[in-house]
Amino acid sequence: EEPIVRAHLEAFLKDAETSDAFKNYLKPDYLRRVFAETKLLYGVGDEQRWYRMLSASQRQALRDRIEMRLSPTNPERYSVEEPTALQIDLKNVNELVVRIYELNTRAYYRTHDQAIDTDIDLDGLVATSEKSIRFSKPAVERHRERIELPELHGRGVWVIDLVGEGRRSRALVRRGAIDHIDSFSADGMVYTIIDEHRKPIPAATMQVGSRQFVADDQGRIVLPPVVDNVSRRAIISDGKIAEQTEGFFYWTSDEDPARKINVLAARGTHTVAIKRVEDKDIIGEVDNWTALWMLFPGAIYEDGVRDTYIVKSLHLGPMEQ
């Protein structure tokens, strides 16, 4: 909790004449130290006055402290039209290395269930761009820098890796967005793939299991009516940005539905167990009606794997009309 308290105190104390407004809530030594350090960090007033409020060890600790953190004012998402830049707060950082990695989000979601974040493993990836920026600020002063990123243009997702003085910060930059709207029609489930302006994306794709569907000119993808409750996650993509949709999609199975049901057996008929003569192992089952034309004595039976058998005898159970 202390970092949160300090951050709020700094916001109030930066331009305050005294720290008296908080003396009833915080220990005097702590309040005095934060007050003096805040003034020094932002270069406010006579620095000698603030140094006298700190002990020798506190002054040294302040000078040696290295800070590098992304500003909370950075946008969560950038539009495709606007230039991309990051604001970062630095202290005692003489050189900042900026590495840019463009991500193939579609490939990522094929092998990962969790959303992309700054903890993504970049090992093995080569930065698409790299640059170094030098600063000449006093070691005690905190300063906010705007890092222009003209390398980021069009639609896409990038990781910005910032390294300086042994510290690292990462930013995930998204330019544009992709989403979907689902509805129903007589032909099945309809998914309309849309962009950040809620406009349809023609030729967008949806990956469901091993199958890929392509949107029409209105950004619509139609999945056939459900014949089996097969739950699959879906990946939607416009070629540059991909997202793994929340929840599950219920759609037709890859398997031919005719294989799921035997019309005659559904009438309540009994089944015939197909057994090998030598060991009595059951190698298959059919209903009585099918056995009449498929398992008559002398017929050839294939088990569907690799073996072929000659039917020696057939014993039917009770037949229901």
Steps between C-alpha positions, in 0.01 A plus 500: 500500500792739560568562127136597452506734800825656378369550146193685630708704742736607221204620292380722788839610633661591169359854502415529871675757722500268801399146590281608791183371336617142563672532840206350686505185286869409453812472713700827499826340382333321210302807395806724515702259287232461233444878492871574446550219247196610300636853467839368390353250256304771321764772530279734703655782706843515666649151493734577793198564719359159419835323537530635855175323587656164412772298669822417316387145432162620375666748263727230362213256459303763310789574263565131434138404447413396145143535379342394174127458468242562235270792562141418594392762245588269209189392308380142529453475122602714203293571194642406163506863388690659789879498549629270772707625793566388856560715805743365756619638835877472547753576771873443488478331159767626262416273206175329406490213250167463319432166330185447296348156434209459262286204606326242283192483719329237289791261540514576873136407562539173316719375785390713798168532683584810704484854365817671383663718765842648578615171655512336157818298442713684243788251506598411145326802347702761315406862563352664191662828607746620764630841602683670788410834658740692726407748773700754699285568803621533863504164676258623766240634257201305370397592147227388263603419145288448192632216285380536142440169321460572127591136432150407616249569227188338365320225690680260730631413845850575623703452817728792587793386715671786688836435667721741692748481788407139569127575518231387255149611416268360238202642319245316287383728220185423305410696191146415401274228638288208387180359648188316394121515527308174499144437386285219363349434158327216322840395364664478842701724732617827345815676622570848372866596543540870579782748559549761773245727329249213496523480122494157330834359384468328159711187451567467876559144612378283784700195606284242679690187586674387181261684269523853369207711385530817291261793537300633205496862381286596802743338745259213568591139570223239516551178695252222409225395745613300800475122483738425785609700805868531414652793687789676330684823561515732201772732373386796291749693291526773238850394399674744736306471827360182649294443811388186677131535553355469847281203579439207271355443155257215440503383144471197277736216566770409246345154486225416255174510703378190312757302696346604830169317461369173360139554400403137546668473839315808615177300476595310814640185338746275679866489405711206387846460651762391247742255666814324382464123513843430653491734803139626516627864495238746384632684193185694409125544537214555255125505536283204400375659179852574377616148598239347267672632188857545622573202729332205332702174514782512242507882485831690519528738799769771535560640848595844364858476627698235312340154532248318280279214623263238357165480680442142627161544664243767589277506810246781514329640809127580517386715204272803560275605212 
